[in-house]
Amino acid sequence: MFDRMRRDIRAVKERDPAAVSTFTVVLNYPGLHAIWWHRLTHRLSDAGWCTLSRTISQWVRTWTGVEIHPGATVGEGFFIDHGMGVVIGETTVIGRNVTLYQNVTLGGTGKDTGKRHPNLEDNVVVGVGAVVLGDITIGEGSKVGAGAVVVSDVPPNCTVVGVPGRVVVREGRRIDAVDLHHEDLPDPVVEMFRCMQRRIDRIDQRLTRDEASADERVEGSGGPQDSGSDDVCAL
Protein backbone atom coordinates (compact mmCIF):
# COMPACT_ATOMS: atom_id res chain seq x y z
CA MET A 1 0.00 0.00 0.00
CA PHE A 2 2.71 2.48 0.95
CA ASP A 3 4.68 1.68 -2.21
CA ARG A 4 1.60 2.53 -4.24
CA MET A 5 1.12 5.80 -2.35
CA ARG A 6 4.75 6.69 -3.03
CA ARG A 7 4.19 6.06 -6.74
CA ASP A 8 1.14 8.34 -6.62
CA ILE A 9 3.19 11.11 -5.03
CA ARG A 10 5.96 10.63 -7.57
CA ALA A 11 3.42 10.96 -10.41
CA VAL A 12 2.26 14.30 -9.01
CA LYS A 13 5.81 15.63 -8.67
CA GLU A 14 6.69 14.53 -12.21
CA ARG A 15 3.68 16.20 -13.85
CA ASP A 16 3.12 19.34 -11.78
CA PRO A 17 5.98 21.87 -11.51
CA ALA A 18 4.22 23.45 -8.54
CA ALA A 19 4.76 20.29 -6.48
CA VAL A 20 7.89 21.45 -4.67
CA SER A 21 8.00 18.76 -1.97
CA THR A 22 6.42 15.52 -0.84
CA PHE A 23 4.96 17.28 2.20
CA THR A 24 3.25 19.86 -0.04
CA VAL A 25 1.79 17.13 -2.26
CA VAL A 26 0.42 15.06 0.62
CA LEU A 27 -1.08 18.08 2.35
CA ASN A 28 -2.46 20.18 -0.51
CA TYR A 29 -3.51 18.00 -3.45
CA PRO A 30 -7.24 17.13 -3.26
CA GLY A 31 -7.01 15.09 -6.46
CA LEU A 32 -4.51 12.81 -4.76
CA HIS A 33 -6.70 12.53 -1.65
CA ALA A 34 -9.68 11.60 -3.84
CA ILE A 35 -7.70 8.83 -5.52
CA TRP A 36 -6.57 7.41 -2.21
CA TRP A 37 -10.12 7.40 -0.83
CA HIS A 38 -11.38 5.85 -4.08
CA ARG A 39 -9.19 2.82 -3.54
CA LEU A 40 -10.97 2.22 -0.25
CA THR A 41 -14.48 2.79 -1.62
CA HIS A 42 -13.74 0.60 -4.66
CA ARG A 43 -12.77 -2.30 -2.38
CA LEU A 44 -15.87 -1.78 -0.25
CA SER A 45 -18.03 -1.75 -3.38
CA ASP A 46 -16.46 -4.96 -4.67
CA ALA A 47 -17.12 -6.54 -1.28
CA GLY A 48 -20.82 -5.66 -1.50
CA TRP A 49 -20.81 -2.62 0.80
CA CYS A 50 -22.39 -0.44 -1.86
CA THR A 51 -24.25 2.01 0.38
CA LEU A 52 -21.28 2.59 2.66
CA SER A 53 -18.88 3.01 -0.25
CA ARG A 54 -21.20 5.49 -1.99
CA THR A 55 -21.70 7.45 1.23
CA ILE A 56 -17.94 7.77 1.73
CA SER A 57 -17.44 8.82 -1.89
CA GLN A 58 -20.05 11.60 -1.46
CA TRP A 59 -18.28 12.83 1.66
CA VAL A 60 -15.00 12.81 -0.26
CA ARG A 61 -16.65 14.84 -3.04
CA THR A 62 -17.68 17.48 -0.50
CA TRP A 63 -14.16 17.63 0.88
CA THR A 64 -12.11 17.47 -2.33
CA GLY A 65 -14.47 18.63 -5.11
CA VAL A 66 -13.78 15.34 -6.94
CA GLU A 67 -16.50 12.73 -7.44
CA ILE A 68 -15.30 9.25 -8.33
CA HIS A 69 -17.96 6.55 -8.26
CA PRO A 70 -16.81 3.55 -6.21
CA GLY A 71 -17.44 1.28 -9.20
CA ALA A 72 -14.93 3.06 -11.46
CA THR A 73 -11.67 1.25 -12.23
CA VAL A 74 -8.50 3.35 -11.92
CA GLY A 75 -4.99 2.31 -13.00
CA GLU A 76 -1.56 3.11 -11.58
CA GLY A 77 -0.10 6.59 -11.93
CA PHE A 78 -3.47 8.35 -12.16
CA PHE A 79 -3.16 12.11 -11.56
CA ILE A 80 -5.97 14.66 -11.12
CA ASP A 81 -4.52 18.17 -11.27
CA HIS A 82 -6.39 20.80 -9.20
CA GLY A 83 -9.35 18.42 -9.09
CA MET A 84 -12.33 20.70 -8.49
CA GLY A 85 -15.38 19.67 -10.51
CA VAL A 86 -14.06 16.32 -11.76
CA VAL A 87 -16.76 13.65 -12.16
CA ILE A 88 -15.97 10.03 -12.98
CA GLY A 89 -18.87 7.65 -13.64
CA GLU A 90 -19.50 4.17 -12.33
CA THR A 91 -18.32 2.04 -15.27
CA THR A 92 -15.37 4.22 -16.26
CA VAL A 93 -12.11 2.35 -16.84
CA ILE A 94 -8.90 4.39 -16.56
CA GLY A 95 -5.54 2.98 -17.64
CA ARG A 96 -2.04 3.72 -16.38
CA ASN A 97 -0.49 7.20 -16.12
CA VAL A 98 -3.67 9.06 -17.10
CA THR A 99 -3.94 12.79 -16.31
CA LEU A 100 -7.14 14.77 -15.80
CA TYR A 101 -7.45 18.50 -15.19
CA GLN A 102 -10.22 20.36 -13.37
CA ASN A 103 -13.89 20.22 -14.39
CA VAL A 104 -13.47 17.07 -16.48
CA THR A 105 -16.51 14.80 -16.81
CA LEU A 106 -16.25 11.13 -17.71
CA GLY A 107 -19.96 10.42 -17.91
CA GLY A 108 -22.80 8.57 -19.55
CA THR A 109 -25.20 9.71 -22.26
CA GLY A 110 -28.50 8.85 -20.60
CA LYS A 111 -30.18 6.15 -18.56
CA ASP A 112 -28.52 3.19 -20.25
CA THR A 113 -27.59 0.25 -18.08
CA GLY A 114 -24.43 -1.82 -18.05
CA LYS A 115 -21.23 -0.38 -19.50
CA ARG A 116 -22.07 3.26 -20.20
CA HIS A 117 -18.97 5.29 -19.33
CA PRO A 118 -15.67 5.87 -21.16
CA ASN A 119 -12.47 3.85 -21.31
CA LEU A 120 -9.25 5.87 -21.11
CA GLU A 121 -6.21 3.87 -22.18
CA ASP A 122 -2.66 4.42 -20.89
CA ASN A 123 -1.04 7.88 -20.97
CA VAL A 124 -4.20 9.78 -21.94
CA VAL A 125 -4.46 13.48 -21.02
CA VAL A 126 -7.85 15.20 -20.71
CA GLY A 127 -7.79 19.00 -20.63
CA VAL A 128 -9.67 21.53 -18.53
CA GLY A 129 -13.46 21.37 -18.81
CA ALA A 130 -13.51 18.51 -21.32
CA VAL A 131 -16.45 16.11 -21.43
CA VAL A 132 -16.11 12.47 -22.51
CA LEU A 133 -19.45 10.68 -22.74
CA GLY A 134 -20.65 7.15 -23.33
CA ASP A 135 -19.07 3.74 -23.71
CA ILE A 136 -16.24 4.96 -25.94
CA THR A 137 -12.48 4.50 -25.91
CA ILE A 138 -9.83 7.19 -25.88
CA GLY A 139 -6.79 5.48 -27.39
CA GLU A 140 -3.41 5.21 -25.75
CA GLY A 141 -1.38 8.42 -25.70
CA SER A 142 -4.21 10.61 -26.98
CA LYS A 143 -5.00 14.12 -25.75
CA VAL A 144 -8.42 15.71 -25.34
CA GLY A 145 -8.31 19.49 -25.64
CA ALA A 146 -9.79 21.90 -23.10
CA GLY A 147 -13.55 22.26 -23.46
CA ALA A 148 -13.92 19.45 -25.99
CA VAL A 149 -16.99 17.21 -26.00
CA VAL A 150 -16.08 13.69 -27.13
CA VAL A 151 -18.84 11.19 -27.93
CA SER A 152 -17.06 8.74 -30.25
CA ASP A 153 -13.91 6.61 -30.15
CA VAL A 154 -10.53 8.29 -30.52
CA PRO A 155 -7.61 6.36 -32.09
CA PRO A 156 -4.28 6.14 -30.24
CA ASN A 157 -1.83 9.06 -30.31
CA CYS A 158 -4.34 11.65 -31.49
CA THR A 159 -5.37 15.12 -30.37
CA VAL A 160 -9.10 15.88 -30.21
CA VAL A 161 -10.64 19.36 -29.99
CA GLY A 162 -13.99 21.04 -30.48
CA VAL A 163 -17.69 20.38 -30.01
CA PRO A 164 -18.28 17.69 -31.03
CA GLY A 165 -14.70 16.50 -30.64
CA ARG A 166 -12.79 15.86 -33.85
CA VAL A 167 -9.28 14.55 -34.49
CA VAL A 168 -6.90 17.32 -35.57
CA VAL A 169 -3.56 15.57 -35.02
CA ARG A 170 -2.71 11.91 -35.61
CA GLU A 171 0.71 10.44 -34.80
CA GLY A 172 2.15 13.95 -34.68
CA ARG A 173 0.76 14.87 -38.13
CA ARG A 174 -1.84 17.59 -38.45
CA ILE A 175 -4.96 16.54 -40.35
CA ASP A 176 -6.12 19.19 -42.83
CA ALA A 177 -7.78 17.13 -45.52
CA VAL A 178 -9.48 13.82 -46.11
CA ASP A 179 -7.18 10.87 -46.68
CA LEU A 180 -7.59 7.10 -46.61
CA HIS A 181 -8.32 7.10 -42.87
CA HIS A 182 -12.12 7.21 -42.66
CA GLU A 183 -12.05 8.45 -39.09
CA ASP A 184 -10.26 11.59 -40.30
CA LEU A 185 -13.27 12.94 -42.17
CA PRO A 186 -13.43 16.74 -41.83
CA ASP A 187 -15.76 18.55 -39.50
CA PRO A 188 -19.10 18.98 -41.36
CA VAL A 189 -19.59 22.59 -40.27
CA VAL A 190 -16.11 23.57 -41.46
CA GLU A 191 -16.66 21.71 -44.73
CA MET A 192 -19.97 23.53 -45.27
CA PHE A 193 -18.23 26.91 -44.96
CA ARG A 194 -15.52 25.75 -47.35
CA CYS A 195 -18.17 24.76 -49.92
CA MET A 196 -19.84 28.15 -49.53
CA GLN A 197 -16.51 29.92 -50.03
CA ARG A 198 -15.76 27.88 -53.17
CA ARG A 199 -19.20 28.75 -54.58
CA ILE A 200 -18.68 32.46 -53.84
CA ASP A 201 -15.29 32.30 -55.55
CA ARG A 202 -16.84 30.74 -58.67
CA ILE A 203 -19.59 33.37 -58.80
CA ASP A 204 -17.02 36.13 -58.37
CA GLN A 205 -14.92 34.73 -61.23
CA ARG A 206 -17.98 34.47 -63.49
CA LEU A 207 -19.00 38.06 -62.77
CA THR A 208 -15.46 39.24 -63.51
CA ARG A 209 -15.49 37.41 -66.88
CA ASP A 210 -18.95 38.81 -67.76
CA GLU A 211 -17.89 42.35 -66.92
CA ALA A 212 -14.72 41.98 -69.01
CA SER A 213 -16.76 40.67 -71.97
CA ALA A 214 -19.21 43.54 -71.66
CA ASP A 215 -16.38 46.08 -71.63
CA GLU A 216 -14.87 44.52 -74.77
CA ARG A 217 -18.21 44.70 -76.62
CA VAL A 218 -18.64 48.34 -75.66
CA GLU A 219 -15.12 49.23 -76.78
CA GLY A 220 -15.57 47.34 -80.07
CA SER A 221 -18.74 49.24 -80.90
CA GLY A 222 -17.07 52.60 -80.27
CA GLY A 223 -18.81 53.25 -76.97
CA PRO A 224 -22.38 52.93 -75.75
CA GLN A 225 -24.86 53.47 -78.64
CA ASP A 226 -28.21 52.84 -77.04
CA SER A 227 -30.00 52.01 -73.83
CA GLY A 228 -29.14 48.36 -74.30
CA SER A 229 -25.43 49.17 -74.12
CA ASP A 230 -26.07 51.22 -71.03
CA ASP A 231 -27.77 48.22 -69.48
CA VAL A 232 -24.76 46.05 -70.29
CA CYS A 233 -22.39 48.55 -68.69
CA ALA A 234 -24.63 48.76 -65.67
CA LEU A 235 -24.39 45.04 -65.31
ROGU-484795 format. One record per residue (C-alpha): residue in one letter; x, y, z. Coordinates in steps of 0.02 Angstrom, whole numbers, padded with zeros to 5 digits, always signed. Example, Ala and Ser with C-alpha at 12.3 -4.5 7.8 and 13.67 -1.06 7.14 Angstrom:
A+00615-00225+00390 S+00684-00053+00357 
! end
This chain:
M+00000+00000+00000 F+00135+00124+00047 D+00234+00084-00110 R+00080+00126-00212 M+00056+00290-00118 R+00238+00335-00151 R+00210+00303-00337 D+00057+00417-00331 I+00159+00556-00251 R+00298+00532-00379 A+00171+00548-00520 V+00113+00715-00451 K+00290+00781-00434 E+00335+00726-00610 R+00184+00810-00692 D+00156+00967-00589 P+00299+01093-00576 A+00211+01173-00427 A+00238+01014-00324 V+00394+01073-00233 S+00400+00938-00098 T+00321+00776-00042 F+00248+00864+00110 T+00162+00993-00002 V+00089+00856-00113 V+00021+00753+00031 L-00054+00904+00118 N-00123+01009-00025 Y-00176+00900-00172 P-00362+00856-00163 G-00351+00754-00323 L-00225+00641-00238 H-00335+00627-00082 A-00484+00580-00192 I-00385+00442-00276 W-00328+00370-00110 W-00506+00370-00042 H-00569+00293-00204 R-00459+00141-00177 L-00548+00111-00012 T-00724+00140-00081 H-00687+00030-00233 R-00639-00115-00119 L-00793-00089-00013 S-00902-00087-00169 D-00823-00248-00234 A-00856-00327-00064 G-01041-00283-00075 W-01041-00131+00040 C-01120-00022-00093 T-01213+00101+00019 L-01064+00130+00133 S-00944+00151-00013 R-01060+00274-00100 T-01085+00373+00062 I-00897+00388+00087 S-00872+00441-00095 Q-01002+00580-00073 W-00914+00642+00083 V-00750+00641-00013 R-00832+00742-00152 T-00884+00874-00025 W-00708+00882+00044 T-00605+00873-00117 G-00723+00931-00255 V-00689+00767-00347 E-00825+00637-00372 I-00765+00462-00416 H-00898+00328-00413 P-00841+00177-00311 G-00872+00064-00460 A-00746+00153-00573 T-00583+00062-00612 V-00425+00167-00596 G-00249+00115-00650 E-00078+00156-00579 G-00005+00329-00597 F-00173+00417-00608 F-00158+00606-00578 I-00298+00733-00556 D-00226+00909-00563 H-00320+01040-00460 G-00467+00921-00454 M-00616+01035-00425 G-00769+00983-00525 V-00703+00816-00588 V-00838+00683-00608 I-00799+00501-00649 G-00943+00383-00682 E-00975+00209-00616 T-00916+00102-00764 T-00768+00211-00813 V-00605+00117-00842 I-00445+00219-00828 G-00277+00149-00882 R-00102+00186-00819 N-00025+00360-00806 V-00183+00453-00855 T-00197+00639-00815 L-00357+00739-00790 Y-00373+00925-00759 Q-00511+01018-00669 N-00695+01011-00720 V-00674+00853-00824 T-00825+00740-00840 L-00813+00556-00885 G-00998+00521-00895 G-01140+00428-00977 T-01260+00485-01113 G-01425+00442-01030 K-01509+00307-00928 D-01426+00159-01012 T-01379+00012-00904 G-01222-00091-00902 K-01061-00019-00975 R-01104+00163-01010 H-00949+00264-00967 P-00783+00293-01058 N-00623+00192-01066 L-00462+00293-01056 E-00311+00194-01109 D-00133+00221-01045 N-00052+00394-01049 V-00210+00489-01097 V-00223+00674-01051 V-00392+00760-01035 G-00389+00950-01032 V-00484+01077-00927 G-00673+01068-00941 A-00675+00926-01066 V-00822+00805-01072 V-00806+00624-01126 L-00973+00534-01137 G-01033+00357-01166 D-00953+00187-01186 I-00812+00248-01297 T-00624+00225-01295 I-00491+00360-01294 G-00339+00274-01369 E-00170+00261-01288 G-00069+00421-01285 S-00211+00530-01349 K-00250+00706-01287 V-00421+00785-01267 G-00416+00974-01282 A-00490+01095-01155 G-00678+01113-01173 A-00696+00973-01299 V-00850+00861-01300 V-00804+00685-01357 V-00942+00560-01396 S-00853+00437-01513 D-00696+00331-01508 V-00526+00415-01526 P-00380+00318-01604 P-00214+00307-01512 N-00091+00453-01516 C-00217+00582-01575 T-00269+00756-01519 V-00455+00794-01510 V-00532+00968-01500 G-00700+01052-01524 V-00884+01019-01500 P-00914+00884-01552 G-00735+00825-01532 R-00639+00793-01692 V-00464+00727-01725 V-00345+00866-01779 V-00178+00778-01751 R-00135+00596-01781 E+00035+00522-01740 G+00107+00697-01734 R+00038+00744-01906 R-00092+00879-01923 I-00248+00827-02017 D-00306+00960-02141 A-00389+00856-02276 V-00474+00691-02305 D-00359+00544-02334 L-00380+00355-02330 H-00416+00355-02143 H-00606+00360-02133 E-00603+00423-01954 D-00513+00580-02015 L-00664+00647-02109 P-00672+00837-02092 D-00788+00927-01975 P-00955+00949-02068 V-00979+01129-02014 V-00806+01179-02073 E-00833+01085-02237 M-00998+01176-02263 F-00912+01345-02248 R-00776+01288-02368 C-00908+01238-02496 M-00992+01407-02477 Q-00826+01496-02502 R-00788+01394-02658 R-00960+01438-02729 I-00934+01623-02692 D-00764+01615-02778 R-00842+01537-02933 I-00980+01669-02940 D-00851+01807-02918 Q-00746+01736-03062 R-00899+01723-03174 L-00950+01903-03138 T-00773+01962-03175 R-00775+01871-03344 D-00947+01940-03388 E-00895+02118-03346 A-00736+02099-03450 S-00838+02034-03599 A-00961+02177-03583 D-00819+02304-03582 E-00744+02226-03738 R-00911+02235-03831 V-00932+02417-03783 E-00756+02461-03839 G-00778+02367-04004 S-00937+02462-04045 G-00854+02630-04013 G-00940+02662-03849 P-01119+02647-03788 Q-01243+02673-03932 D-01410+02642-03852 S-01500+02600-03691 G-01457+02418-03715 S-01272+02458-03706 D-01304+02561-03551 D-01389+02411-03474 V-01238+02302-03515 C-01120+02428-03434 A-01231+02438-03283 L-01219+02252-03266 
! end
